[in-house]
Amino acid sequence: MTTTFDKRMSIDDIIASLSDGMTIGIGGWATRRKPMALVRALARSKLKDLTVVSYGGPDVGVLAAAGKIAKLAFAFVSLDHIPIEPHFKKARQAGLKVWEMDEGMLHWGLRAAAMHLPFLPTRCGMGTSVAEHPDLRTIRSPFEDGEELIAMPALRLDAALLHVHRSDERGNALILSPDPFFDELMARAADRVFLSAERIVPTAELGLPGNARFHPFERAVVTGVAEAPFGAHPTSAAPDYEIDMKHLRHYVASAESDDAWNAYRAAHVDVDQAAYVASVGGADAILAAPRPVY
């Protein structure tokens, strides 16, 4: 009997493996290394009633505008230079169900799930209205100090969608940007993990074990990987390419009216990844985006 470890999938096959009502974690951070090719495919699918967990950016905005999110667990939803994500803002004002929490609380919830613990104690959120959320409890330290702490529940994910720079067919992945953010915890907190990769390469080209510092989780946690050049655009995948602020401003304008969103969606969401890249000017335009100055 022949055994294969080939985990390559298409973007559409990854999305087809998901189900209504799932809790889905989306990796990256605001406008950095978001799995936007997977997000756009999710937006154009028939899936609905999703719970999304994210340090949010345009991933949340696109899915909110497409009507996919039933509940959002988040620490922020921002486009960095543009502080408030406009489609998220519209959805929130229209009554989107949310659980807003401190960045450290979201981190701790993912870490608890990754460690297969029911909760982790934290000071994050104490003394704020965040701690009044009905799903939270406080506990007291069993030791002499008796400190009151928030018991942050585990944020277990049905699936995680992550974008990486390189992967082989087995799911050995490299994240080459300066900060891996919390993708490792999302991978370990999820029942299934799906990657989009700038390039799928032979294992030898990954340069392991010399590049071990760029290899945040083992292949055993990876369910499938799809090759998606420029799959994080318009967010960055540095050092390969930077945030496309020109396109993000175009995206922000799509929140001004239903007609504007429908036009943006037709041009940039309801198309496959190759057509999307062409719609934003092609590879040369993406690679020419300047490094943003904060």
C-alpha positions as CSV (number, residue, x, y, z in Angstrom):
1,M,0.0,0.0,0.0
2,T,1.3,3.4,-1.0
3,T,1.0,6.2,1.6
4,T,1.0,9.8,0.5
5,F,1.6,12.9,2.5
6,D,0.7,15.3,-0.3
7,K,-1.6,17.9,1.3
8,R,-2.0,20.2,-1.8
9,M,-5.5,21.4,-2.4
10,S,-7.1,24.1,-4.5
11,I,-8.5,27.3,-2.8
12,D,-12.0,26.2,-3.8
13,D,-11.5,22.7,-2.4
14,I,-10.4,24.2,0.9
15,I,-13.5,26.3,1.1
16,A,-15.7,23.4,0.0
17,S,-14.5,21.4,3.0
18,L,-15.9,24.0,5.4
19,S,-19.5,24.0,6.8
20,D,-22.1,26.5,7.9
21,G,-21.9,27.6,11.5
22,M,-18.2,26.8,11.9
23,T,-15.8,28.9,14.1
24,I,-13.0,30.0,11.9
25,G,-9.8,31.7,13.0
26,I,-8.1,33.9,10.4
27,G,-4.4,34.5,10.8
28,G,-2.3,37.6,10.3
29,W,-2.7,41.0,11.9
30,A,-4.8,43.9,10.5
31,T,-3.1,44.6,7.2
32,R,-0.3,42.1,7.5
33,R,-0.3,38.6,6.0
34,K,-4.0,38.0,5.9
35,P,-5.1,34.9,3.9
36,M,-7.1,37.1,1.6
37,A,-7.3,34.7,-1.4
38,L,-9.0,32.2,1.0
39,V,-11.1,35.0,2.5
40,R,-12.4,36.1,-0.9
41,A,-13.2,32.5,-1.8
42,L,-15.1,32.2,1.5
43,A,-17.0,35.4,0.7
44,R,-18.1,34.1,-2.7
45,S,-19.1,30.7,-1.3
46,K,-22.6,29.7,0.0
47,L,-21.3,29.3,3.5
48,K,-23.2,31.2,6.2
49,D,-23.6,31.8,10.0
50,L,-19.8,31.7,10.7
51,T,-18.2,32.7,13.9
52,V,-14.9,34.5,13.0
53,V,-12.0,34.9,15.4
54,S,-9.4,37.5,14.2
55,Y,-7.0,40.3,14.9
56,G,-9.0,41.9,12.2
57,G,-8.4,43.8,9.0
58,P,-10.0,43.6,5.5
59,D,-10.6,39.9,6.1
60,V,-13.3,40.8,8.6
61,G,-14.6,43.6,6.4
62,V,-15.0,41.5,3.3
63,L,-16.7,38.7,5.1
64,A,-19.0,41.1,6.9
65,A,-20.0,42.9,3.7
66,A,-20.7,39.5,2.1
67,G,-23.0,38.6,5.0
68,K,-21.0,35.6,6.2
69,I,-20.4,36.4,9.8
70,A,-23.0,35.6,12.5
71,K,-20.6,36.4,15.4
72,L,-17.2,38.1,15.6
73,A,-14.6,37.6,18.4
74,F,-12.0,40.2,18.0
75,A,-9.5,42.6,19.6
76,F,-9.6,45.2,16.8
77,V,-10.6,45.5,13.2
78,S,-8.3,48.1,11.6
79,L,-6.6,49.0,8.3
80,D,-3.7,50.6,10.2
81,H,-3.4,53.9,8.3
82,I,-7.2,53.9,8.2
83,P,-8.0,53.2,11.9
84,I,-11.6,51.9,11.5
85,E,-12.4,49.2,8.9
86,P,-15.4,50.7,7.1
87,H,-17.3,47.5,6.3
88,F,-16.9,46.2,9.8
89,K,-18.1,49.6,11.1
90,K,-21.3,49.3,9.0
91,A,-21.9,45.8,10.1
92,R,-21.4,46.7,13.7
93,Q,-23.8,49.6,13.5
94,A,-26.3,47.3,11.9
95,G,-26.2,45.0,14.9
96,L,-23.5,42.4,14.1
97,K,-23.1,40.2,17.2
98,V,-19.6,40.7,18.6
99,W,-17.3,39.7,21.5
100,E,-14.8,42.5,21.8
101,M,-11.8,41.8,24.0
102,D,-8.4,43.0,25.0
103,E,-5.6,41.9,22.6
104,G,-4.0,39.9,25.4
105,M,-7.3,38.2,26.2
106,L,-7.6,37.0,22.6
107,H,-4.0,35.8,22.8
108,W,-4.7,33.9,26.0
109,G,-7.9,32.4,24.7
110,L,-6.0,31.0,21.7
111,R,-3.2,29.8,23.9
112,A,-5.6,28.0,26.2
113,A,-7.1,26.2,23.2
114,A,-3.7,25.4,21.8
115,M,-2.8,23.9,25.2
116,H,-6.1,22.0,25.4
117,L,-7.0,23.8,28.6
118,P,-10.5,25.1,29.5
119,F,-9.2,28.6,30.4
120,L,-6.1,30.6,31.4
121,P,-6.0,33.2,34.1
122,T,-5.1,36.8,33.1
123,R,-5.1,40.3,34.4
124,C,-5.9,41.6,30.9
125,G,-9.3,43.3,30.9
126,M,-9.6,43.7,34.7
127,G,-10.9,47.1,35.7
128,T,-12.6,47.6,32.3
129,S,-16.1,47.0,30.9
130,V,-14.6,44.2,28.8
131,A,-14.7,42.1,32.0
132,E,-18.5,42.5,32.2
133,H,-19.0,40.2,29.2
134,P,-21.5,37.4,30.2
135,D,-19.3,34.6,28.9
136,L,-16.5,35.6,31.3
137,R,-15.9,34.6,34.9
138,T,-13.4,35.7,37.4
139,I,-11.4,33.5,39.7
140,R,-9.2,34.0,42.8
141,S,-5.7,32.8,43.0
142,P,-5.6,29.7,45.3
143,F,-2.3,31.0,46.7
144,E,-1.6,33.4,49.5
145,D,-2.0,36.5,47.3
146,G,-5.7,35.7,46.6
147,E,-5.6,37.9,43.5
148,E,-8.8,38.2,41.4
149,L,-8.2,37.3,37.8
150,I,-10.2,36.9,34.6
151,A,-10.6,33.2,33.6
152,M,-10.2,33.6,29.8
153,P,-12.0,30.7,28.2
154,A,-10.3,28.7,25.4
155,L,-11.2,29.8,21.9
156,R,-11.3,26.5,20.1
157,L,-11.5,26.8,16.3
158,D,-13.1,24.4,13.9
159,A,-10.7,25.6,11.2
160,A,-7.9,28.1,10.9
161,L,-7.0,29.9,7.6
162,L,-3.4,31.1,7.5
163,H,-1.1,32.6,4.9
164,V,2.5,31.6,4.6
165,H,5.4,32.5,2.4
166,R,6.6,29.0,1.5
167,S,5.3,25.5,2.0
168,D,6.1,22.1,0.6
169,E,3.4,19.6,-0.4
170,R,3.4,18.1,3.1
171,G,2.6,21.3,4.9
172,N,6.0,22.2,6.2
173,A,5.6,26.0,6.1
174,L,7.8,29.1,6.4
175,I,6.7,32.5,7.6
176,L,9.5,34.9,6.6
177,S,8.0,38.2,7.8
178,P,9.4,39.8,10.9
179,D,6.5,38.9,13.1
180,P,4.5,35.6,12.9
181,F,1.8,37.1,15.1
182,F,-0.4,34.4,16.6
183,D,-0.6,32.1,13.6
184,E,1.1,29.3,15.6
185,L,-1.5,29.5,18.3
186,M,-4.4,29.5,15.7
187,A,-2.8,26.4,14.1
188,R,-2.7,24.6,17.4
189,A,-6.1,25.8,18.5
190,A,-7.9,24.5,15.4
191,D,-9.3,21.1,14.5
192,R,-8.2,21.7,10.9
193,V,-5.6,24.0,9.5
194,F,-5.6,25.3,5.9
195,L,-2.7,27.3,4.4
196,S,-2.4,29.5,1.4
197,A,1.2,29.8,0.3
198,E,3.0,32.3,-1.9
199,R,4.9,29.3,-3.4
200,I,4.8,25.5,-2.9
201,V,8.4,24.3,-3.2
202,P,10.3,21.1,-2.8
203,T,11.2,20.3,0.8
204,A,14.9,20.9,0.1
205,E,14.2,24.5,-0.9
206,L,12.8,25.3,2.6
207,G,16.3,25.2,4.0
208,L,15.4,23.2,7.1
209,P,16.6,22.9,9.8
210,G,18.6,26.1,9.1
211,N,15.4,28.1,8.7
212,A,13.7,26.5,11.8
213,R,13.1,30.0,13.3
214,F,10.7,30.6,10.4
215,H,8.9,27.3,10.8
216,P,6.3,28.1,13.5
217,F,4.3,24.8,13.5
218,E,4.9,21.3,12.4
219,R,3.3,19.8,9.3
220,A,1.3,17.4,11.5
221,V,-1.2,20.1,12.3
222,V,-1.7,21.1,8.7
223,T,-4.7,19.7,6.8
224,G,-4.2,21.3,3.4
225,V,-2.2,23.9,1.5
226,A,-3.1,25.8,-1.6
227,E,-0.5,27.7,-3.7
228,A,-1.7,31.3,-4.0
229,P,0.8,33.8,-5.3
230,F,0.0,37.2,-3.9
231,G,-2.6,35.5,-1.7
232,A,-2.3,38.1,1.1
233,H,-2.9,41.1,-1.2
234,P,-3.9,43.9,-0.5
235,T,-2.3,43.2,2.9
236,S,1.4,42.6,3.1
237,A,3.5,39.5,2.9
238,A,6.9,41.1,3.6
239,P,9.6,40.6,2.4
240,D,7.8,39.5,-0.7
241,Y,5.5,42.5,-1.1
242,E,4.1,45.4,1.0
243,I,0.7,46.7,2.0
244,D,-1.1,48.1,-1.1
245,M,-2.4,51.3,0.3
246,K,-3.7,52.5,-3.1
247,H,-5.9,49.4,-3.3
248,L,-7.0,49.7,0.3
249,R,-8.2,53.2,-0.3
250,H,-10.2,51.9,-3.3
251,Y,-11.6,49.1,-1.0
252,V,-12.5,51.7,1.7
253,A,-14.5,53.7,-0.9
254,S,-16.5,50.6,-1.6
255,A,-18.2,51.0,1.7
256,E,-19.8,54.3,0.7
257,S,-22.8,52.7,-0.9
258,D,-24.4,49.4,-1.9
259,D,-23.6,50.1,-5.6
260,A,-19.9,50.8,-4.7
261,W,-19.6,47.5,-2.8
262,N,-21.4,45.6,-5.6
263,A,-19.0,47.0,-8.1
264,Y,-15.9,46.2,-6.0
265,R,-17.2,42.7,-5.3
266,A,-17.8,42.0,-9.0
267,A,-14.3,43.2,-9.9
268,H,-12.2,41.9,-7.0
269,V,-14.1,39.3,-4.9
270,D,-16.3,37.2,-7.3
271,V,-13.3,36.2,-9.3
272,D,-10.6,33.6,-8.8
273,Q,-7.1,34.4,-7.6
274,A,-5.5,34.8,-11.0
275,A,-8.2,37.1,-12.1
276,Y,-8.0,39.1,-8.9
277,V,-4.2,39.7,-9.4
278,A,-5.0,40.9,-12.9
279,S,-7.7,43.2,-11.6
280,V,-5.3,45.0,-9.3
281,G,-2.7,45.6,-12.0
282,G,-0.8,42.3,-12.0
283,A,2.3,41.1,-10.3
284,D,4.4,44.1,-11.3
285,A,1.9,46.5,-9.6
286,I,1.8,44.5,-6.4
287,L,5.6,44.2,-6.2
288,A,5.9,48.0,-6.8
289,A,3.9,49.0,-3.7
290,P,6.1,51.1,-1.5
291,R,6.8,50.2,2.1
292,P,4.4,52.2,4.2
293,V,5.7,54.9,6.6
294,Y,3.9,55.2,9.9
